[in-house]
Amino acid sequence: MTDQIPRRASKAAVALILALAGCGRGDHLGKAPDFSETRELGNPEHVAMLFPGLPTHGARATATTESSLWRSGQRSLLGDRRAAKRGDILTVVIEIDEKAEMSNKSSRARSGSESLSLPGLFGLPQRADRKLPEGAAMDSAVAIDSASRSDGDGSVRRNEKLTLRVAATVTEILPNGVLAISGSQEVRVNYELRELLVSGFVRPEDISRRNEITYDKIASARVSYGGRGQISDMQQPRYGQQMLDIVLPF
């Protein structure tokens, strides 16, 4: 029996370590958090760069074109260097400066009263009074009073400002010519790792001559700016507290 207790304790310790690793906090225990693997299996940017896809049309190269100083094409001196095919890279400019303020107030009141009396119903109330306890009577058989009141007052005030630039990769070209982009950026300072993720759909004509596009021209834009590390862990409540907040009704 005594040998089973240390074994159970060791199993519990191993389970706790695995749980911490599964929660995403095990990668920075006593050290800085690790960077995400850019060449991991399934990374859309890496896959798009390795397999740019088949060209929609092929151009026949002639000797004159290959030897000309002013040849056409994306890589020529006067060519269009904007992202246009799968695997190309463009810059996403995120400049958010928004302010919103809302205020709502509501008030509601209701009152009701109902009564039902049976002073003489074929003598039934008088006969029932004989069997009732002393002080009880059927003259006023039913009486209901109700009152309710509800007041609500709420306000929302937001002020957000964010200025970021991140390089994104064209991961797919849709049938209508729209480009699907995806980009990520990680910056590690001491024991804190800041992550920036952006994805969405852009039109080729919205990309500027500097190969840049602003976030307000990205359809279905998904922008995430956060981090992980020891400071972020201290700002988050523990998992047990979060579970209790969900389960407890009060």
DRENPA-921793 format. One record per residue (C-alpha): residue in three letters; residue number from 0; x, y, z. Coordinates in Angstrom, 3 decimals. Layout:
N
ALA, NUM, X, Y, Z
...
END
This chain:
250
MET, 0, 0.000, 0.000, 0.000
THR, 1, 2.858, 2.337, 0.858
ASP, 2, 4.511, 1.650, -2.510
GLN, 3, 1.356, 2.616, -4.403
ILE, 4, 1.235, 6.116, -2.923
PRO, 5, 4.562, 7.285, -4.465
ARG, 6, 3.557, 5.722, -7.771
ARG, 7, 0.249, 7.574, -7.768
ALA, 8, 2.042, 10.794, -6.842
SER, 9, 4.503, 10.352, -9.702
LYS, 10, 1.679, 9.644, -12.150
ALA, 11, -0.154, 12.735, -10.948
ALA, 12, 3.005, 14.816, -11.409
VAL, 13, 3.466, 13.499, -14.948
ALA, 14, -0.176, 14.196, -15.746
LEU, 15, 0.198, 17.739, -14.403
ILE, 16, 3.277, 18.356, -16.527
LEU, 17, 1.504, 17.058, -19.635
ALA, 18, -1.499, 19.235, -18.858
LEU, 19, 0.712, 22.306, -18.548
ALA, 20, 2.425, 21.474, -21.822
GLY, 21, -0.938, 20.967, -23.505
CYS, 22, -2.189, 24.306, -22.226
GLY, 23, 0.598, 26.104, -24.106
ARG, 24, 2.527, 27.260, -21.026
GLY, 25, 4.999, 24.416, -20.904
ASP, 26, 7.202, 25.879, -23.653
HIS, 27, 8.387, 28.797, -21.502
LEU, 28, 8.857, 27.309, -18.056
GLY, 29, 12.023, 28.988, -16.818
LYS, 30, 12.968, 30.251, -20.287
ALA, 31, 11.781, 32.468, -23.090
PRO, 32, 8.919, 31.124, -25.265
ASP, 33, 9.907, 29.356, -28.462
PHE, 34, 9.224, 30.745, -31.915
SER, 35, 6.681, 28.998, -34.109
GLU, 36, 8.149, 26.755, -36.771
THR, 37, 7.876, 28.541, -40.125
ARG, 38, 8.463, 25.353, -42.098
GLU, 39, 6.058, 23.178, -40.211
LEU, 40, 3.747, 20.873, -42.112
GLY, 41, 0.601, 22.698, -43.180
ASN, 42, 1.985, 26.254, -42.975
PRO, 43, 0.041, 28.007, -45.775
GLU, 44, 2.792, 30.534, -46.498
HIS, 45, 5.517, 27.905, -46.781
VAL, 46, 3.348, 25.643, -48.927
ALA, 47, 2.487, 28.522, -51.277
MET, 48, 6.159, 29.370, -51.722
LEU, 49, 7.171, 25.758, -52.390
PHE, 50, 4.313, 25.078, -54.804
PRO, 51, 3.454, 28.324, -56.625
GLY, 52, 1.027, 26.507, -58.894
LEU, 53, 0.850, 26.104, -62.630
PRO, 54, 0.849, 29.291, -64.737
THR, 55, -2.440, 30.214, -66.345
HIS, 56, -0.745, 30.769, -69.679
GLY, 57, 2.710, 30.269, -71.061
ALA, 58, 4.737, 32.777, -73.041
ARG, 59, 7.152, 31.707, -75.711
ALA, 60, 10.615, 33.106, -75.114
THR, 61, 12.493, 34.287, -78.179
ALA, 62, 16.144, 35.123, -78.571
THR, 63, 15.298, 38.792, -79.036
THR, 64, 13.302, 38.930, -75.808
GLU, 65, 15.957, 37.191, -73.720
SER, 66, 18.771, 39.456, -74.924
SER, 67, 16.835, 42.720, -74.806
LEU, 68, 17.631, 45.288, -72.098
TRP, 69, 13.983, 46.423, -72.005
ARG, 70, 12.342, 43.042, -71.887
SER, 71, 8.843, 42.714, -70.483
GLY, 72, 7.862, 40.835, -67.373
GLN, 73, 7.496, 41.304, -63.654
ARG, 74, 11.233, 41.277, -62.981
SER, 75, 12.146, 43.753, -65.712
LEU, 76, 13.304, 47.293, -65.002
LEU, 77, 9.875, 48.807, -65.634
GLY, 78, 7.838, 45.732, -64.772
ASP, 79, 4.967, 45.573, -62.295
ARG, 80, 6.428, 44.174, -59.083
ARG, 81, 3.144, 43.910, -57.220
ALA, 82, 2.097, 40.537, -55.832
ALA, 83, 0.076, 38.729, -58.452
LYS, 84, 0.607, 34.987, -58.126
ARG, 85, 0.768, 32.331, -55.470
GLY, 86, 3.867, 32.601, -53.319
ASP, 87, 4.381, 36.341, -53.888
ILE, 88, 4.871, 38.591, -50.852
LEU, 89, 3.191, 41.928, -50.168
THR, 90, 3.122, 44.329, -47.217
VAL, 91, -0.039, 44.799, -45.157
VAL, 92, -0.331, 48.203, -43.470
ILE, 93, -2.518, 48.170, -40.356
GLU, 94, -3.424, 51.622, -39.062
ILE, 95, -6.422, 51.501, -36.728
ASP, 96, -7.524, 54.662, -34.923
GLU, 97, -11.138, 54.188, -33.897
LYS, 98, -13.314, 55.668, -31.208
ALA, 99, -16.859, 54.629, -30.353
GLU, 100, -19.236, 55.757, -27.626
MET, 101, -22.748, 54.466, -26.959
SER, 102, -25.210, 55.048, -24.136
ASN, 103, -28.552, 53.307, -23.580
LYS, 104, -31.150, 53.718, -20.864
SER, 105, -34.472, 51.921, -20.452
SER, 106, -37.181, 51.892, -17.815
ARG, 107, -40.247, 49.697, -17.484
ALA, 108, -42.951, 49.431, -14.844
ARG, 109, -46.072, 47.281, -14.570
SER, 110, -48.672, 46.687, -11.899
GLY, 111, -51.779, 44.488, -11.805
SER, 112, -54.494, 43.485, -9.399
GLU, 113, -57.144, 40.775, -9.574
SER, 114, -59.755, 39.659, -7.076
LEU, 115, -62.519, 37.059, -7.029
SER, 116, -65.258, 36.993, -4.412
LEU, 117, -67.866, 34.307, -3.722
PRO, 118, -70.251, 35.879, -1.174
GLY, 119, -73.124, 33.608, -2.036
LEU, 120, -72.914, 30.709, -4.420
PHE, 121, -75.861, 28.478, -3.558
GLY, 122, -74.687, 28.612, 0.048
LEU, 123, -71.462, 26.789, -0.689
PRO, 124, -69.132, 29.394, 0.873
GLN, 125, -71.118, 29.315, 4.129
ARG, 126, -70.958, 25.537, 4.312
ALA, 127, -67.241, 25.595, 3.574
ASP, 128, -66.632, 28.152, 6.324
ARG, 129, -67.787, 25.628, 8.945
LYS, 130, -64.981, 23.243, 8.025
LEU, 131, -62.291, 25.901, 7.735
PRO, 132, -60.072, 26.894, 10.683
GLU, 133, -61.096, 29.842, 12.825
GLY, 134, -60.572, 33.156, 11.043
ALA, 135, -60.735, 31.677, 7.529
ALA, 136, -63.594, 32.426, 5.176
MET, 137, -64.599, 31.821, 1.573
ASP, 138, -66.121, 35.262, 1.050
SER, 139, -62.989, 36.439, -0.754
ALA, 140, -61.831, 33.233, -2.308
VAL, 141, -59.066, 34.596, -4.530
ALA, 142, -57.078, 37.834, -4.365
ILE, 143, -53.902, 38.447, -6.409
ASP, 144, -51.740, 41.565, -6.460
SER, 145, -48.569, 41.955, -8.527
ALA, 146, -46.098, 44.711, -9.260
SER, 147, -42.848, 44.716, -11.214
ARG, 148, -40.278, 47.307, -12.220
SER, 149, -37.168, 47.110, -14.368
ASP, 150, -34.521, 49.782, -14.911
GLY, 151, -31.499, 49.490, -17.190
ASP, 152, -28.609, 51.834, -17.864
GLY, 153, -25.549, 50.936, -19.939
SER, 154, -22.742, 52.690, -21.745
VAL, 155, -19.835, 51.614, -23.971
ARG, 156, -16.746, 53.710, -24.574
ARG, 157, -13.901, 52.428, -26.745
ASN, 158, -10.716, 54.009, -28.025
GLU, 159, -8.327, 51.853, -30.070
LYS, 160, -5.132, 52.810, -31.852
LEU, 161, -2.846, 50.342, -33.591
THR, 162, -0.127, 50.897, -36.198
LEU, 163, 1.601, 47.816, -37.622
ARG, 164, 3.210, 46.576, -40.821
VAL, 165, 3.542, 42.906, -41.668
ALA, 166, 4.574, 40.947, -44.758
ALA, 167, 1.958, 38.505, -46.047
THR, 168, 2.101, 35.780, -48.669
VAL, 169, -0.378, 35.064, -51.432
THR, 170, -1.566, 31.561, -50.575
GLU, 171, -4.275, 31.086, -53.199
ILE, 172, -5.788, 32.676, -56.280
LEU, 173, -9.568, 32.358, -56.404
PRO, 174, -11.431, 31.772, -59.695
ASN, 175, -12.525, 35.431, -59.843
GLY, 176, -8.922, 36.654, -59.517
VAL, 177, -9.086, 37.629, -55.836
LEU, 178, -5.951, 36.813, -53.847
ALA, 179, -6.055, 35.009, -50.517
ILE, 180, -3.260, 36.239, -48.243
SER, 181, -1.849, 35.062, -44.938
GLY, 182, 0.954, 36.526, -42.844
SER, 183, 2.517, 36.152, -39.419
GLN, 184, 5.150, 37.959, -37.434
GLU, 185, 6.780, 37.151, -34.101
VAL, 186, 8.996, 39.406, -31.991
ARG, 187, 10.577, 38.123, -28.783
VAL, 188, 11.704, 40.562, -26.119
ASN, 189, 13.229, 38.936, -23.029
TYR, 190, 10.611, 36.420, -21.835
GLU, 191, 7.663, 37.741, -23.854
LEU, 192, 6.770, 36.799, -27.430
ARG, 193, 4.527, 39.169, -29.394
GLU, 194, 2.525, 37.597, -32.231
LEU, 195, 0.857, 39.300, -35.176
LEU, 196, -1.402, 37.319, -37.508
VAL, 197, -3.271, 38.642, -40.536
SER, 198, -5.331, 36.932, -43.230
GLY, 199, -8.053, 37.793, -45.728
PHE, 200, -8.845, 38.381, -49.386
VAL, 201, -7.631, 41.271, -51.554
ARG, 202, -8.127, 42.450, -55.108
PRO, 203, -4.975, 42.767, -57.225
GLU, 204, -5.981, 46.279, -58.325
ASP, 205, -6.108, 47.452, -54.680
ILE, 206, -2.403, 46.713, -54.195
SER, 207, -0.371, 49.922, -54.527
ARG, 208, 2.673, 50.396, -56.729
ARG, 209, 4.803, 49.959, -53.587
ASN, 210, 3.347, 46.476, -53.202
GLU, 211, 1.358, 47.515, -50.119
ILE, 212, -2.268, 47.228, -49.126
THR, 213, -4.124, 48.754, -46.185
TYR, 214, -6.228, 46.649, -43.858
ASP, 215, -9.476, 48.422, -44.823
LYS, 216, -9.185, 46.947, -48.344
ILE, 217, -8.937, 43.359, -47.072
ALA, 218, -12.193, 41.391, -47.201
SER, 219, -12.891, 39.002, -44.300
ALA, 220, -9.859, 40.485, -42.572
ARG, 221, -8.629, 38.641, -39.505
VAL, 222, -6.064, 40.600, -37.502
SER, 223, -4.724, 39.221, -34.234
TYR, 224, -2.137, 40.994, -32.090
GLY, 225, -1.232, 39.338, -28.830
GLY, 226, 1.485, 37.367, -27.183
ARG, 227, 2.542, 34.621, -24.884
GLY, 228, 5.059, 34.437, -22.133
GLN, 229, 5.443, 35.012, -18.427
ILE, 230, 3.833, 38.462, -18.442
SER, 231, 0.807, 37.258, -20.411
ASP, 232, 0.404, 34.336, -18.010
MET, 233, 0.244, 36.684, -15.029
GLN, 234, -2.458, 38.774, -16.714
GLN, 235, -4.720, 35.763, -17.271
PRO, 236, -6.785, 34.091, -14.525
ARG, 237, -5.969, 30.481, -13.771
TYR, 238, -7.819, 27.740, -15.619
GLY, 239, -9.482, 26.549, -12.430
GLN, 240, -10.843, 30.025, -11.776
GLN, 241, -12.130, 30.293, -15.347
MET, 242, -13.926, 26.950, -15.001
LEU, 243, -15.510, 28.026, -11.722
ASP, 244, -16.671, 31.275, -13.334
ILE, 245, -18.485, 29.230, -15.991
VAL, 246, -19.966, 26.598, -13.670
LEU, 247, -21.009, 28.701, -10.677
PRO, 248, -24.381, 30.450, -11.256
PHE, 249, -23.661, 33.240, -8.761
END
